[in-house]
Amino acid sequence: MTGGSSGIGLEAARLFIEDGMRVAIIGREQARLDAACAVLGANALAVRADVARPDELAAAMKGIAEQFGGIDIVFANAGVSDVPPFADTTEAAFDAFMNINVKGVFFTVMHALPWLRDGASVILTGSVAARKGRPGDPLYAASKGAVRSLGRTLAVSEELLARRIRVNVVTPGATRTPLTAAATENLDVHDYVAAMVPMGRWGEAREIAQAVRFLASDASSYITGEEITVDGGLAHV
């Protein structure tokens, strides 16, 4: 999985390992990968690669498949949310952001595909922002809209259907992760976000990871092209 060294990805990795799986986590920072593997234990493999670099993703997937004898689950979870204000966004900032949030997801799946076993599950991380919009942050919302569209389209691809490969999207709402904690150090901001959620609180990373676990398992064997929203009801207000 990409983005597996913290937050939702790390919790999903924990659940997969609890279920007896071996997990490879892909990230750019070796120190963070090593720290995550120290927590996850012997069934975790750290693979350093930048998801914005398709060549590095291709090498990472090949190496993982060689070590594991193939790939059963892809969780394309890496993403960023810190973007400049709309009026201040440069072309370079736009490209750098989309290279991670959209191109990274696209090439994660593409370069994993030759190594996927028949019947594999592919899970993409979206965001409720793609459905509601996110005031002041159109680039993030647009990137997650692209991810949702990609999941829907890949799910009906003849190439994947012929091999019984399923593709689904898990869509979190406001979720406690190291990234969101840093962005909401101000308690007023934290409380303001919680107040917008019908359930009155932020979600926990493990709650999102449980939906990922379901989509990765045979319990969802007749589900593809779908979106599971885990947001405390936020999308409906």
N, C-alpha and C positions, 0 to 999 in steps of 0.2 A: 504494500500500500504506500501511497505517497502521503506526506503530511502526517506520518505516524509517530513522530517523536514527542508530540504534546497534544493536549486537548482531546477532541473527538477521536482523532486517529489513534492516539495512545490508548484510550479506553476501548476502542474497537479491537486493537491488538490484544489487550488483556483478555477480552471476552473470547476471541478466537483461540488464544492459547489455553484458556480454561476449558475450551471444547476439544482440546487435544491437537490443535493445528500447529504447524510451523508457520511463522510469519516473517516476511521481509519488509522492513520499513525503509523507505527511500527519502532522503533529505539532503540539503546542501551543506549542513554544518555537522562535521564529524563529532564534535564534542557533544552536541545535543543527541545525536544518534547513539553514541556510546552510553550516555546517561540513561536514555530510554531502554536500551538493551540490558543495562544493569538492573533495571526495575523489572523488565519482562522475563529475564532468565534465559536459559539455554536454548529455548525454542524460537528465539528472535534473532534475526540476521540483519545487521546494519549495512545499507548500501548507499554510498554517497553519490548523488547525482542531482543536477539542477533540472527541474521539470521544464524550465524554459529552453532547455537545450535538447532537441530531439535525438541528437547523436548520443548524448549521455544516457537518455532514457532507453535507447535501443540496446546499448551495452549493458545497462542495469538489468533489463528484462532477460537478456540472454544469460547473464551470469546467475540470476535467480533461478531460471528454469533448469540450468545445468546442475545447480546444487540441490534443487528440490525435485528434479525429475519431471518438471512441468508446473503449470500454474492452474489452480482451481478457482481462485477468487481474485478479482482486481478491485481495490477500493481507491478510486481516484479522488483523493481528499485534499490535496495541497491547494492552498489558495491564500490570497492576501486581501485585506479590506481597507488598508490605509491609503487613501488617494487624496490628491490635492483638491481644493474647491474647483467646481466646474469651470469657472471663468479663468482659473489659473493653471489649468491642465495643459502641459506642453505635449507635443507629439511624442517626445522621448518617454515622458511619464505614462502616456496612454499605452505605448507599445510595451513598456516594461510590465505594466499591470496586466494587460491582456495576454502577454506571453506566458504568464503564470496561470491565470484564472481560466483561460480558454484554450490557448495553444497547448499548455501543459496537460490539460485533461484529454484533449484530442489525441495527442501523441502518446500519452500513457496507454490509452486503450489500443491505439494502432500498433505500437511496438510490443504490447503484451499478446496481441492476437495470435501470432504464429506459435506461441508457446502455451496457449490456453487449451486445456483438455475439453473434450466434448462435454456439454452440460455445465460448463463453468458459469459463474455469476459475476457480472460487472456492476459495480455500484458507484455512482457519481454523487458528489456533495453539491447540492444546490443551496438555495437560501429563500426564505420567505420574502426577502426584498425583491426578488424577481416577479413576484405576484402582486405585491402591494406598491412597489416602488419604494425608494428610500430617499426622502427629501434631502437635498444637498449632496447626494452621492449617486448620480445617475450612472457613473461608470461601473461601480460595483453591481448595481441592480442589473445593468445590461449584460455584464459578464455572466451572472448567474442565470439570466434568461437564456443565454446562449448554451449554457450547460444543460438546462432543462430540455431545450430543443434537440440538442445532440443526443441525449439519452433516449428521447422519444423516437428519433430517426434511426439510431443504431439498433434499437430493439426490433425494428421491422426490416432490417437489412437481410437480404436473402443469404448472404455469406454467413451471418451469425445464426440465423434461424436454422439453416441446414445442419449446424453443429449443436443445436439446442442451447446456445449461449444466450442467457438472459441479461438484459440491461435495465436497471432501474435507478431512480434518483431518491436520495434521502434529503429532505429539506428542513433544516433546523430554523428555529426562530432565535430569540435572544438566549444565548447559551453561555454559561460560565466556562471560559477557557483562559489560559494565560494571556492570549491576545486581547480578549474582551476585558479582562481584569485591568490590563494596562490602559485601555482606552476609557475605562469608567472609574478611574480612581476617585473622582469627585462623587461623593455619595448622592448628591442631588441628581446627577445624571443617571446613576445606577437605579435610584428609586423611581425616577421619571420613566425609564424604560420598563421597569417591573410593573408600573401602574398601567401601562398600555396593554399588558397581557391579561386576557380574561381570567386566567388562573392566578394572577397576582404575583408572579415570581419569575425569575430566570430559570431556564432549564439547566440541568446538569449534563456534562459531557457524556456520562454513562447512559443517561436516558436516550440520547441520540444514538449512541453506539448500540443500544439494544435493537433499534430499528435496522441498523446495518447488519447486525447478527442475523436477524430474521431474513433479510433479503439475500444474505449469503448462504442460507441454509436450504435444505430440501423442503422445509415447511412452506417456502414461497415458490415451489417448483412450477406453478401455473401462473406466475405473475411476471410480466415483462412490459416495459414501456411505461411503467407507473411511477408515481411520485408519492412517497410517504412523508407527510408533513408532521413534524414533531415540534410544536411551537406554543403549546398551552392555549391554543385558540386564537392566536394573534392574527392569522390570515383571514379570520372571519369577522373582524371588526374594522 
